[in-house]
Every structure is written in structure tokens, then in C-alpha cells.
Amino acid sequence: MAEGSAQLGLSTSSSGKISNDSKGWTTVTPGNAACSSDRPSRLSIPSSQLAVAGLSKPQTETFAHAPRRPSAVCPFPWLQSPSAWKSKKMKLKSLLLRYYPPGIMLEYEKGGELKTKSIDLLELSPSTDVNNLVEEIQKAEPLITVSRTQQVRLLVQRLQEKLRQHCDHSFYLFKVLRAHILPLTNVALNKAGSCFITGSYDRTCKVWDTASGEELHTLEGHRNVVYAIAFNNPYGDKIATGSFDKTCKLWSAESGKCYHTFRGHTAEIVCLSFNPQSTVVATGSMDTTAKLWDIQNGEEVVTLTGHLAEIISLSFDTSGDRIITGSFDHTVVVWDASTGRKVHTLIGHCAEISSALFNWDCSLILTGSMDKTCMLWDAASGKCVATLTGHDDEILDSCFDYTGKLIATASADGTARVYNATTRKCITKLEGHEGEISKISFNPQGNRLLTGSSDKTARIWDVQTGQCLQVLEGHTDEIFSCAFNYKGNIVITGSKDNSCRIWR
């Protein structure tokens, strides 16, 4: 069974079926249909009131651009006109359930092609009135007909059950892996959590089986430090490695084969990311540029030029339409991923940028800086909407939770903080580390935080109270990387002591 999925007791037609795919979706098929899925376009429907956050561009169909911020007024006329949709002869083939963040994906057939889009339920809570929510979904989405009402109701109820299952997992040390002969640079998990990768100063990337701790592959070929690494989640069948040798390599996660070597940067590659559709990989370099590369043919798609100093952070939005780059020039730039056009330059920080990322619904951008602050920006206008203060030293990492409701910051002052993304107020302060905190992340459920520190420990925290629930001890040098798996019941920590540890 795929991670993040559960077998559902749903009533379907005699030709229907329920299955789980490799990307963590539970599939409810109304009729005979193939259940492969592309990246969905997105329709956001908060539970408190109907609001459309936006339809992103799917791989096979282009919709008009529209604001992604929630609005009580539907900005898409065709969503208010079911007859317009019916005239296009679309047929719903299957429903897929996503746990983190809560959502339902629709697979439908149009003109003989299988297409996908999703309904994001970011405001769903255990107390949401299911009947009212399903009614609002049906009003906005003509594909959800009366005959599908019970199926959608059961899917929403299953999501609510998952939300009630607060993760109170207590971790124990499962395995210590003496991963490399020289210090590690990064660790990353695939979405399923079945395997993870480690990069190192020894010029290699290694692929590991999480369950057994066995080494699956050593990815060799770089001529300098392997610094940036990533899976093409949610698919997990490809790995990208960025190196100080100025190249990025694309590998098969299954066989370890090198598909492409991307050449073009004139300085070290220090960050990289796949787009959500896994058609492009982006690399950021100390040469002040970022480049987008085509995964299929290995060719450069576009070069993003405009920064005046090194690029040290980059990430795509949920749709893959935009990408942001953070630089030592104190700015963050928002780019159109398809054309390379500069959309906004976010100016406001007075020191180097340490992190930059979108929230799930693409309405906000969070930036962290060495100036001791984080800033929140309106993604549509590029305007700063809040400055998060309180830390006494540099911000080294920052993140949203899966739904975008909470923000966490990690600092060289040895503390972390949690902020409400709506009120921009500090909820709690996490104190206990005896050194700088270089890494922070929420678990998928959003009720726990994981931090990694130079004090050689990682810690698990209660998000609401700020209480330290567990100290993960044993490393003999600084922990620079740590991560939850998609279920939130496995943690990987990487240290300068040349080892990584699996906690279960």
C-alpha cells in the first residue's frame, strides 16, 4: 500500500475499483479506467466558505491565468456554468485521496485524453460539516455529480479521520550508517520513505534502503563535492545531484544509471529542485544564475539571470508555473518557469537570503535572511505583507507546514519559533538546543517540529506548546540535515561525523 494512503470502504459501481498508486494517492474509480495520474490543476475550497484559489496549468490543457488567493467570489466563470463544462463532454473516471495537505484529485476524460485536477481542502478540520462542504464542492465542480455525492462524502470523512490521528510517535534509534569516508552534505527521502540519499565531500551520492539500512547504489562520476541532492517527488524514480564541479547529474533511482550530465554553470552548484511535474530540474549556482534543464533530452531550457551575487536557494510553486531564487545579494526573485521572465524582485532584507519558498496554495512567499528576520510576501503582487522578528541572530532555515497555516524559523541564536501565517504572531518559542539550529521541518500532520543543531542533537517539539518531547542523541558532530518521511514516523539525521541515523 502506498504511503499516505489507506484502503477505503467505498461503495462503487460494479465496474468500479479502489486502488493505491505509487504517488501516495488512494484511488476510487467510478468505472473502468486507467489510474495513472499527471500533476493536477488545483481548485481550492476552504471548508468555512467556498473559495477558489486557482486552477494551475496541467500538462495537457491550459487554463487562463487567474489569482490563486482565496476569494469568496469565484473568479472563474466556467465554474459557475456547469452547462459550459458538460458541453465539453468531460467524464469523471476516478477520485484520488490525498492526506497531506488534505485534498481530492479528479481524473477525467476529455476528447479521449485523461486529465487531472485537484480540490484542495486546506481548511478542513475534524469539526467541518461534511454535508455542507460536499454541497459547496458540487456547486463549484460539475464533474462531481449527484451520483458521486456519497463517494465524495466518504472521502472527506476519511480525511477527517486522518486529521484526528495526531502523531504522538516516540522515536528510537533503528540504525547507524557509516555512510561516507568524508563528511556528508545533505540527506533526502523519497515520498514513500522507502529509500533515501546522502551526498558527500567524497564526490559521491549513495542510495539507501530505509527498512534495512543497506546501500543500494553509489552514484559516482562527479569530480568534486556532491552538495545538493533531491528525488523527483512524488514520483521518486529519479535523483538529481549538484556538485562543486559545476555540473548536475540526473540518475535512475532504480538502477543507479546516469541519464544526463547538465553542463553550463561556471561555478559551484549549491541548490537544486525538480518541478512538481518532474519534467524539469532547476539548479542554482555561485555563478549568480539559475538554470532549468529538460529531463527528457538533457538540454538547457532557460537561464535565469539578474541576481548580483550567488544563488543559494530555489524552489518551485505547487503548480510548477513559477520558481523563486534567493541570493546573497539580499533579494529574492520570482520567475515565470516557462519563459524565464522575471515577475517580481522581492527587496526588503538587509543581508544574505538563507531560504525562500511558497506556501501550498501559492498565495504567500516566505523568505529567511541573515538579517535575523523572515519576511512574508504576497506572491501575486510581490509586496511584503509582514516581517517576522524576535530572533537574536541569523535565520538559517524556515518553512511552512503542509497547509500553509503555520511558519517555523530556525536561528543561529539556538532557538526556533512558530508563527501563525494569518495573524503573523509568534505562537511559541522552542528553547533547549545548545548551539545554532540549521534545519527545521514540520511533520506531515503539522503537530510536531524537527530541528537539527550544531550541538550534535536533533529534537522533536510540540508545535503548540513549544515543549521538547524528545532529544535524538548519538551523533558526535554537528547535525546539518534532518527530515521526516511522508507518514511522519521515520526521521533521518545527517551529521558531519560522516554518518546518518535512521530513527523509527
C-alpha positions in Angstrom: 0.0 0.0 0.0 1.4 3.4 -0.9 2.5 5.9 1.8 -0.2 8.4 2.8 -3.0 6.1 1.5 -5.5 3.8 3.1 -7.9 1.2 1.8 -11.3 2.8 1.7 -14.6 1.0 2.3 -16.4 2.8 -0.5 -19.4 1.7 -2.5 -18.7 1.9 -6.2 -20.4 0.6 -9.2 -19.9 -3.0 -10.3 -17.2 -1.9 -12.7 -15.5 0.4 -10.2 -12.5 -0.2 -8.1 -10.3 1.2 -5.2 -6.6 1.1 -5.5 -3.4 2.9 -4.4 -0.8 4.4 -6.7 2.9 5.0 -6.3 2.5 8.7 -5.5 0.5 8.2 -2.3 -3.0 8.6 -3.7 -5.9 6.4 -2.8 -8.0 5.9 -6.0 -11.7 5.4 -6.2 -12.7 4.5 -9.7 -16.3 5.0 -10.7 -15.9 2.9 -13.9 -13.3 1.1 -16.0 -10.4 3.5 -16.2 -6.6 3.6 -16.1 -5.5 5.1 -12.9 -2.3 6.8 -13.9 -2.2 10.5 -13.0 -0.4 13.6 -14.0 0.1 16.6 -11.8 -3.3 18.1 -11.0 -4.6 21.5 -11.6 -6.0 22.8 -8.4 -9.3 24.1 -7.1 -9.1 25.3 -3.5 -12.3 25.1 -1.4 -11.9 26.1 2.2 -14.5 24.5 4.5 -15.7 27.7 6.1 -16.8 29.2 2.9 -16.4 28.4 -0.8 -13.3 30.0 -2.3 -11.5 29.2 -5.4 -7.7 29.6 -5.0 -6.9 28.8 -8.7 -6.6 26.3 -11.4 -3.0 25.7 -12.3 -1.8 24.7 -15.7 -1.9 20.9 -16.2 0.4 19.2 -18.6 -2.2 18.6 -21.2 -4.5 21.6 -21.0 -4.0 25.3 -20.5 -6.4 27.4 -18.5 -6.4 31.2 -18.3 -4.2 32.6 -15.6 -6.1 33.7 -12.5 -5.4 34.8 -8.9 -4.5 32.0 -6.6 -5.5 33.8 -3.4 -8.8 32.5 -1.9 -11.8 34.7 -2.7 -15.5 34.5 -1.8 -16.2 35.5 -5.4 -15.5 32.7 -7.9 -13.0 34.3 -10.4 -13.7 31.5 -13.0 -17.0 32.0 -14.9 -16.9 28.4 -16.3 -17.0 27.1 -12.7 -20.3 28.8 -12.3 -21.7 27.4 -15.5 -21.9 23.6 -15.4 -23.5 23.6 -18.8 -20.3 25.0 -20.3 -18.4 22.1 -18.8 -20.9 19.5 -19.9 -20.7 20.8 -23.5 -17.0 19.8 -23.5 -18.1 16.2 -22.8 -15.9 15.5 -19.8 -16.3 12.2 -18.0 -15.1 11.6 -14.4 -13.0 8.4 -14.3 -11.7 8.2 -10.8 -11.3 10.1 -7.5 -8.0 10.1 -5.6 -7.4 10.9 -1.9 -4.5 13.0 -0.7 -3.8 13.2 3.1 -1.1 15.9 3.3 -2.3 18.5 2.7 -6.0 17.3 2.6 -7.4 17.1 -0.9 -9.2 15.1 -3.5 -7.9 14.7 -7.1 -10.2 14.1 -10.0 -9.2 12.1 -13.1 -11.4 12.8 -16.0 -11.6 12.1 -19.7 -11.9 14.8 -22.3 -11.6 14.4 -26.0 -10.1 10.9 -25.5 -7.4 12.2 -23.2 -7.0 11.5 -19.4 -6.6 14.7 -17.5 -6.3 15.6 -13.8 -7.1 18.4 -11.4 -7.5 18.6 -7.6 -9.7 20.1 -5.0 -7.6 21.4 -2.1 -9.3 21.3 1.3 -6.6 23.2 3.3 -9.2 24.4 5.9 -10.7 21.0 6.5 -10.9 20.2 10.2 -12.5 17.3 12.2 -15.4 19.6 13.0 -16.2 20.6 9.4 -19.8 20.0 8.4 -19.3 17.3 5.7 -22.7 17.7 4.0 -22.2 21.5 3.6 -18.7 21.0 2.3 -19.8 18.4 -0.2 -22.6 20.7 -1.4 -20.1 23.5 -1.9 -17.8 21.2 -3.8 -20.6 20.2 -6.1 -21.6 23.8 -6.8 -18.1 24.6 -7.9 -17.2 21.4 -9.7 -19.6 20.0 -12.3 -17.7 16.7 -12.5 -18.9 15.9 -9.0 -22.5 15.0 -9.9 -25.3 13.8 -7.6 -24.4 10.2 -8.3 -20.9 10.8 -6.8 -22.2 12.6 -3.6 -21.7 9.6 -1.4 -18.3 8.8 -2.6 -17.1 12.4 -2.0 -18.7 12.4 1.4 -16.8 9.2 2.4 -13.5 10.6 1.1 -14.0 13.8 3.1 -14.8 11.7 6.2 -11.7 9.7 5.7 -9.6 12.8 5.5 -11.2 14.0 8.8 -10.4 10.7 10.4 -6.7 11.2 9.4 -6.8 14.7 10.9 -7.9 13.2 14.2 -5.0 10.9 14.3 -2.5 13.2 15.9 1.1 11.8 15.6 2.4 11.1 19.0 5.2 8.8 17.8 8.2 8.2 20.0 11.4 7.6 18.0 14.1 5.1 18.7 17.5 4.6 17.0 17.0 2.0 14.3 20.3 2.1 12.5 23.6 4.0 12.3 25.1 4.1 8.8 28.7 5.0 8.3 27.7 6.4 5.0 30.8 8.0 3.5 34.6 8.3 4.0 34.3 12.1 4.1 31.6 14.4 5.7 28.0 14.4 4.4 26.5 17.4 2.8 22.8 16.5 2.6 20.2 13.8 3.1 16.8 13.4 1.3 14.0 10.9 1.4 11.7 9.8 -1.4 8.0 10.4 -0.7 7.2 6.8 0.3 10.2 6.9 2.8 11.3 3.5 1.3 14.7 4.9 0.4 16.9 7.9 1.0 20.0 9.5 -0.4 23.2 11.1 1.0 25.6 13.5 -0.6 29.2 13.9 0.5 32.5 15.6 0.2 33.8 12.2 -1.1 32.2 13.2 -4.5 29.5 10.5 -4.4 25.8 10.2 -3.7 24.6 7.0 -2.1 21.1 5.5 -2.2 20.0 3.6 0.9 17.1 1.2 1.7 15.3 2.7 4.8 13.9 -0.5 6.1 17.2 -2.5 6.1 19.8 0.3 6.1 21.5 -1.4 3.1 23.3 0.6 0.5 21.5 0.2 -2.9 23.7 2.3 -5.2 26.7 4.5 -5.2 26.3 7.3 -7.8 29.8 8.0 -9.0 31.0 10.5 -11.6 31.3 13.9 -10.1 34.7 15.4 -9.8 34.1 17.5 -6.7 31.9 17.7 -3.6 28.3 16.5 -4.2 26.4 19.3 -2.3 22.8 19.4 -3.5 20.6 16.3 -3.9 16.9 15.6 -4.5 14.4 13.0 -5.5 11.7 13.9 -8.1 9.0 13.5 -5.5 6.2 12.5 -5.5 7.3 10.0 -8.3 10.7 9.1 -6.7 12.1 7.3 -9.8 14.8 9.9 -10.5 17.6 11.6 -8.5 19.4 14.9 -9.2 22.9 15.7 -7.8 24.5 19.1 -7.9 28.2 19.4 -7.4 31.1 21.9 -6.8 32.4 20.6 -10.2 29.8 22.9 -11.7 27.6 20.1 -13.1 24.3 18.5 -12.3 23.6 14.8 -13.0 20.3 13.0 -13.4 20.2 9.4 -12.3 17.8 6.5 -12.2 16.8 5.8 -8.6 16.0 2.2 -9.5 19.2 1.2 -11.3 21.7 4.0 -10.4 22.3 4.7 -14.1 23.3 8.3 -15.1 20.8 9.7 -17.7 22.3 13.1 -18.2 25.1 15.4 -17.1 23.9 19.1 -17.3 26.8 21.4 -18.1 26.7 25.2 -18.4 27.3 26.7 -14.9 30.6 28.4 -14.4 30.8 28.0 -10.6 29.6 25.5 -7.9 26.0 24.3 -7.9 24.7 24.7 -4.4 20.9 24.1 -4.7 18.5 22.3 -7.0 14.9 21.3 -7.3 12.6 19.3 -9.6 9.3 20.9 -10.7 6.2 19.1 -9.5 5.5 17.5 -12.9 9.1 16.1 -12.9 9.7 17.4 -16.4 12.4 20.0 -15.4 15.2 20.2 -12.8 16.4 23.7 -11.7 19.9 24.4 -10.5 21.2 27.4 -8.6 24.9 28.3 -8.7 27.6 30.5 -7.2 27.9 32.0 -10.7 24.8 34.1 -9.8 22.5 32.3 -12.2 19.9 29.5 -12.1 19.2 27.2 -15.0 16.3 24.9 -15.9 17.0 21.6 -17.6 14.8 19.3 -19.6 14.8 15.9 -18.0 13.9 14.0 -21.2 16.5 15.4 -23.6 19.1 16.8 -21.2 19.0 20.2 -22.8 19.1 23.6 -21.1 15.6 25.1 -21.2 16.3 28.6 -19.9 18.9 30.6 -17.8 17.6 32.9 -15.1 19.9 35.9 -15.0 19.6 39.1 -12.9 21.0 38.4 -9.4 24.1 40.3 -8.5 25.5 37.6 -6.2 25.4 33.8 -5.5 22.1 32.0 -5.6 21.8 29.7 -2.6 18.1 28.8 -2.5 15.4 28.0 -5.1 12.0 26.3 -5.2 9.0 25.9 -7.5 5.5 26.7 -6.5 2.9 23.9 -6.3 1.8 24.3 -9.9 5.3 24.4 -11.3 4.4 27.7 -13.1 6.8 29.8 -11.0 10.2 29.5 -9.4 11.8 31.6 -6.8 15.6 32.2 -6.2 17.2 33.6 -3.1 20.6 35.2 -3.3 23.5 36.6 -1.3 22.5 40.0 -3.0 19.8 40.2 -0.3 16.9 39.7 -2.8 14.5 37.0 -3.9 13.3 36.9 -7.5 10.1 35.3 -8.7 10.4 33.9 -12.3 8.0 32.6 -14.8 9.3 29.0 -15.1 8.2 28.5 -18.8 9.7 31.7 -20.2 12.4 32.7 -17.7 10.8 36.1 -17.4 11.4 38.0 -14.1 8.0 38.5 -12.5 8.9 40.2 -9.2 12.0 41.2 -7.3 11.4 41.0 -3.5 13.5 43.7 -1.9 13.5 44.3 1.8 16.1 42.2 3.6 19.3 43.8 4.5 21.6 40.7 4.5 22.0 37.5 2.6 19.0 35.2 2.0 19.1 31.8 3.6 15.7 30.3 2.4 12.8 31.1 0.1 9.7 29.1 -0.6 6.0 29.3 -1.5 3.1 28.1 0.7 0.9 25.3 -0.7 -1.8 27.5 -2.3 0.9 29.7 -3.8 -0.5 32.9 -2.3 2.5 33.6 0.0 6.3 33.5 -0.2 8.4 33.1 2.9 12.0 34.3 3.0 14.6 33.9 5.7 17.7 36.1 6.0 21.0 36.6 7.8 19.4 39.9 9.0 17.7 37.9 11.8 14.2 38.2 10.2 11.8 36.4 8.0 9.5 38.2 5.6 6.1 37.2 4.2 5.3 38.4 0.7 2.1 38.5 -1.4 3.0 36.2 -4.3 0.7 37.9 -6.7 1.8 41.5 -6.1 5.4 40.9 -4.8 4.6 43.2 -1.9 5.8 42.5 1.7 2.9 41.8 4.0 4.8 41.1 7.2 8.2 40.9 8.9 8.7 38.2 11.5 11.0 39.4 14.2 12.3 38.1 17.5 15.5 36.2 16.8 18.8 37.5 18.1 20.9 36.0 15.3 20.8 34.9 11.7 17.8 32.9 10.4 19.3 29.7 9.0 16.2 27.9 7.9 12.4 28.5 7.7 9.4 26.6 6.4 5.6 26.4 6.2 3.6 23.4 7.4 1.8 21.4 4.7 -1.4 23.5 4.8 0.4 26.9 5.0 -1.2 27.8 8.3 2.0 27.8 10.3 5.5 29.1 9.8 8.6 27.8 11.6 12.0 29.6 11.8 15.4 28.3 13.0 18.2 30.6 14.0 21.9 30.7 14.9 20.7 32.0 18.3 19.9 28.4 19.2 16.1 28.8 19.2 13.3 28.2 16.9 9.9 30.0 16.7 6.5 29.1 15.4 4.2 31.8 13.8 0.6 31.9 12.7 0.7 32.6 9.0 -2.6 34.5 9.1 -2.1 36.7 12.2 1.8 36.7 11.8 2.0 36.4 15.6 4.6 34.2 17.3 2.8 31.2 18.8 5.7 29.7 20.7 9.4 29.7 21.1 11.4 26.5 21.1 14.3 26.6 23.6 16.8 23.8 24.6 19.4 23.5 21.9 22.9 24.5 23.0 24.1 25.5 19.5 22.7 27.0 16.3 19.8 25.4 14.6 20.5 24.9 10.9 17.4 22.8 9.9 13.8 22.8 10.8 10.7 21.0 9.4 7.1 20.1 10.3 5.8 16.6 10.3 3.0 16.0 7.7 0.4 16.1 10.4 1.6 19.6 11.5 1.7 19.0 15.2 5.4 18.2 15.6 8.6 20.0 14.6 12.0 18.5 13.9 15.2 20.5 14.4 18.9 19.8 13.8 21.7 21.6 15.6 25.4 22.1 15.9 25.0 20.8 19.5 25.1 17.3 17.8 21.4 16.6 18.6 18.1 16.6 16.8 14.9 17.4 18.7 11.2 16.7 18.4 8.9 19.5 19.6 5.2 20.1 20.3 4.2 22.8 17.8 1.5 24.4 20.1 3.3 24.3 23.4 6.9 24.5 22.4 7.8 21.6 24.7 10.7 19.5 23.7 9.3 15.9 23.5 12.4 14.0 22.6 16.2 14.5 22.1 17.7 12.4 19.4 21.3 11.9 20.6 24.3 9.9 19.5 26.0 11.9 16.7 29.5 13.1 17.5 29.5 16.2 15.4 27.1 18.8 14.1 23.8 17.7 12.6 23.3 19.7 9.4 20.3 17.8 7.8 17.2 16.0 9.1 13.9 15.1 7.7 10.6 13.3 8.3 9.2 10.8 5.9 5.7 11.4 4.4 3.9 9.5 7.2 5.9 11.3 9.9 7.0 8.0 11.6 10.6 7.9 10.3 13.4 10.5 10.8 16.7 10.6 9.1 19.6 12.7 10.5 22.8 13.5 8.8 26.0 14.7 10.6 29.5 16.0 10.0 30.6 12.8 11.8 30.3 11.1 8.4 27.2 9.1 9.5 23.5 9.2 9.2 21.0 7.7 11.6 17.6 6.2 10.9 15.1 6.8 13.8 11.8 4.9 13.8 
